Amino acid sequence: METLLEKKVGGIVAENFRTARVFNQYGIDFCCKGGIKLNDACEKKGLSANQVASELLEAIKEVDAVDYRQFSMSDLIDHIIKTHHKYVEDTIPALKFFTEKIEKVHGDKHPELAEIKREFDEAADALTVHMKKEEFVLFPFVKAMEESKANGFTLSEPHFGHIENPIHMMEDDHEAEGERFRRISSLTDNYTPPADACQTYKVAFSMLQEFEQDLHKHIHLENNILFPSALETFKELNK
């Protein structure tokens, strides 16, 4: 902890861009004033340095590989919400801020930044709606099916009819956002910042790349593990 507190803010972000979200949350300038030590930056802001450092360590912590196929559907849903939905919700504000900032500062020389900002803003809005549909409609029914199967009680017919209907809608959304991030990847030259990029520019591109990578894992867990299990369970309960 002490080692991290003595590091310069700009250096912390340079080592791991995930920390940019924490600095942005607390209003700590890691770009223009990144030469200040974390301890001193927190003191100037009246923040608990230990608390900020703890959140920074949480941001960069690696997650061990897990075989999600062994999860129950309910446990997998909880993991998706707590890990991937939370990641999207936590990251959208920072990425909106960064993409808007670099478009304003560098847009004249790099007009593609306006398109990148527009694409991400649309992705943010679409994913926010998508996740709420899952959390309030599809996921509760999947959990109810699992409980019904385990305890032998009969479920009422869902308002959406066959479970294929909401699942296909979610899969269509996944495909649309996957395609959108393929466009973003192309616009950013596979997230490669130009030679004149400032620190914020580099962080924005790195965060966009991480966002896409997380989205890929998020979609994999749903399309390839959760949804097939849900479809099979629905079939079993409706024989």
Secondary structure, DSSP 8 states (H G I E B T S, - for coil): -HHHHHSBHHHHHHH-GGGHHHHHHTT--SSTTTTSBHHHHHHHHT--HHHHHHHHHHHH-------GGGS-HHHHHHHIIIIIIHHHHHHHHHHHHHHHHHHHHHTTT-THHHHHHHHHHHHHHHHHHHHHHIIIIIHHHHHHHHHHHHHT------TT-STHHHHHHHHHHHHHHHHHHHHHHHHTTTT---TT--HHHHHHHHHHHHHHHHHHHHHHIIIIIIHHHHHHHHHHHT-
